[in-house]
Each structure stands twice: as structure tokens, then as C-alpha cells.
Amino acid sequence: MIKILDYLTLFSAASFFFFGCACFLAPQMLLEFKRYGLAKYRKLVGILQLLGSIGLCLGLLYEPKLQLSAAIGLTVLMLLGFLVRLKIKDSVIQSAPSLIYAVLNATIVYLMLFS
């Protein structure tokens, strides 16, 4: 039986696979990272998102410690993204996705540790 933790993990993994690929393939992502003042970190962020996605999937299938580590890493990455959005004075709507994904991955961490 699939648990809520599995659904959250799969949703996060799919999202970050998409986001990670977009960092390399979507021209608008280059513009966004320039707007953030972080253009030189775009590829690193994409790699971290792809690694987080892979870590969530492999962890779900084989090694829970890997799933936990990936969820922690993605939580931190998204909290940093949220702080960047606040620093550049983005609107609540523009800032919300990074915070929502930070909470989503923090929820995965919580469920893994306390369920």
C-alpha cells in the first residue's frame, strides 16, 4: 500500500526533475537567474535539483537514508531560494513556490523521522 510519504516523495522528485532540466534547457531560467544575481550558479542549482530528484527516487526504492538526505538537501535549497526571492523583493506569488517546496520536503523529512 502506498503511503502519503511515497506520494509526497514522488511528487517532489518529479517536480525537481523538471526544475533541474529547466535550468539547462529553458531560456527563461537563464533570465531568472540573472534577475536573481546568480547567473553563474544556474547549472549548479540544476545539478543539485536533479541529484535531489534522483536521491528521492533511489531512496524510496532502496535506501531510506538517501531519501532523507535528498529531502534535507532540497529543503535547504528551497529555503535559500526563498531568501533570495525576499532579498530581491519578489511578490508573495513569486516567492510562494520556493517556500511551498521547502515545506513539502521538510514534511518528507518529518514523516521519515517521526512516523
C-alpha positions in Angstrom: 0.0 0.0 0.0 1.4 3.4 -1.0 1.7 5.9 1.9 1.3 9.6 1.9 5.1 9.8 2.3 5.5 7.9 -1.0 3.2 10.3 -2.8 4.9 13.4 -1.5 8.3 11.9 -2.4 7.3 11.1 -5.9 5.7 14.5 -6.4 8.8 16.2 -5.2 11.1 14.0 -7.2 9.1 14.6 -10.4 9.0 18.4 -9.8 12.7 18.7 -9.2 13.5 16.6 -12.2 11.5 19.0 -14.2 13.0 22.1 -12.5 16.6 20.7 -12.8 16.1 20.0 -16.5 14.7 23.5 -17.0 17.8 25.0 -15.5 19.7 23.6 -18.5 17.1 23.8 -21.3 14.7 26.7 -20.7 16.0 30.2 -21.8 13.7 31.9 -19.3 15.6 30.2 -16.5 18.8 32.0 -17.6 16.9 35.3 -17.4 15.5 34.4 -14.0 18.9 33.5 -12.6 20.3 36.8 -14.0 17.5 38.6 -12.3 18.4 36.9 -9.0 22.0 38.0 -9.5 23.0 34.3 -9.5 23.6 33.5 -13.2 26.8 31.7 -12.5 25.0 29.3 -10.2 22.2 28.2 -12.6 23.9 25.0 -13.6 24.9 24.1 -10.1 21.3 24.6 -8.9 20.1 22.5 -11.8 22.6 19.7 -10.9 21.5 19.9 -7.2 17.8 19.7 -8.2 18.5 16.7 -10.4 20.6 15.0 -7.7 17.8 15.7 -5.2 15.2 14.1 -7.5 17.3 11.0 -8.1 18.1 10.8 -4.4 14.4 10.8 -3.5 13.6 8.1 -6.0 16.5 5.8 -5.2 16.0 6.4 -1.5 12.3 5.5 -1.8 13.2 2.3 -3.7 16.4 1.2 -2.0 17.8 3.3 0.9 15.8 5.5 3.1 18.9 7.4 4.3 19.4 8.6 0.8 15.8 9.7 0.6 16.2 11.5 3.9 19.4 13.2 2.8 17.9 14.3 -0.5 14.8 15.7 1.2 17.0 17.7 3.6 19.1 19.0 0.8 16.1 20.1 -1.2 14.6 21.7 1.9 17.8 23.8 2.3 18.0 24.6 -1.4 14.4 25.9 -1.4 14.8 27.9 1.8 17.8 29.6 0.2 15.7 30.2 -2.9 13.0 31.7 -0.8 15.5 34.0 0.9 16.9 35.1 -2.5 13.3 36.0 -3.5 12.8 38.0 -0.4 16.2 39.8 -0.9 15.2 40.9 -4.4 11.8 41.9 -3.2 9.7 39.5 -5.3 6.0 39.4 -4.6 4.3 36.8 -2.4 3.1 35.0 -5.5 6.6 34.8 -7.0 8.1 33.7 -3.7 5.5 31.2 -2.7 6.7 28.2 -4.8 10.1 28.0 -3.2 8.6 28.2 0.3 5.9 25.6 -0.6 8.6 23.2 -1.9 10.7 23.8 1.2 7.7 22.9 3.4 7.0 19.9 1.2 10.5 18.5 1.6 10.6 19.4 5.3 7.4 17.4 5.6 9.1 14.4 4.0 11.9 14.7 6.5 9.5 15.0 9.4 7.5 11.9 8.2 10.6 9.9 7.8 12.0 10.8 11.2 8.8 10.7 13.3 6.3 8.3 11.6 
